[in-house]
Amino acid sequence: MAASKGISARRRTLKRAIARSLTIWSQTVDSAAEFCRALDLLQQTGARSPVAISSISAAAEAMQEIAKCVQSWHLVPIVRDGKQDGFLREFGAPMFDYIRANPHYSAVFNRAMTSYSVVETQWALAALVSEDFSQIRTLCDVGGGHGHLACGLLSAYPQLRATVLDLPDVVGETDRLWAPKLGLSQRCRYLGGDMFHEVPLADAYILKSVLHNWNDDECVRLLVNLRRAVVGAGRVFVVDFFVPGPEEPHFSKLFDIHMMLMVTGRERTAAELAELLAAAGWRYDAWHRVPNAFHSVIAATAA
């Protein structure tokens, strides 16, 4: 009950913050409005499933952070100006530039991403179970960090060989790479590089928690790089917090606000990603969802 009252009070604070804005940018307000609707649904639902319970808990915690963000993360000017630059306003540089320039912050960030991967790999594998991997021999995990997801796929599909592509500083953390720890070094290589510049040839690509960091133009640019390099089966799998319909409570609607404050990207619906895929030369195939998972997978084939 206390958490419910806290959610209600902070939701009203956010709505007032938006209402005070003099000039409104449509995309940021759409995200904020969906966020408020999600909280309404979380309050109204009588479900007691693990997802509903964890979502309510996450909402309470997220609202505490959002209340702070209104002050320290510049939420009001972001909504008013339509500039997704909360991190830049606070730290003087875009988030990924700041990460590259600050080794300590980079190390903390990379450890956090790896910690998330433990459960996110399970969600991805469960979502992909209906996909046919028999024609896929080589796979590239783009922005794959220390390779937890790639190693999960190698364990599930013995015919696969994988390349984990990430920034040189990330793959250079040799003591944190998963393939040597799991005895998969002969089937998994790590490659330092820039995914916006060049990606290695592969039958399939997988991107987990990557596209939501970038705006639409940046996503199309990356997806075009993959389309140019893909060979063989010609597949791409996008793992992210996809946004369901307005009547469904989901963590993606909370995380969308986080992305609006931190980076240039956002959480997208399946239809929105399908448009980006088509613009880059890919054909949308399916949206694979798993009960009680925040992540889901959208699969596409080279058009």
Helices and strands as residue ranges (DSSP letters): H 2-20, H 26-44, H 50-72, H 75-81, H 86-91, H 95-101, H 103-127, E 138-142, H 148-156, E 161-166, H 168-171, G 174-176, H 178-181, E 188-192, E 202-208, G 211-213, H 216-229, E 230-240, H 251-262, H 270-279, E 282-288, E 296-302
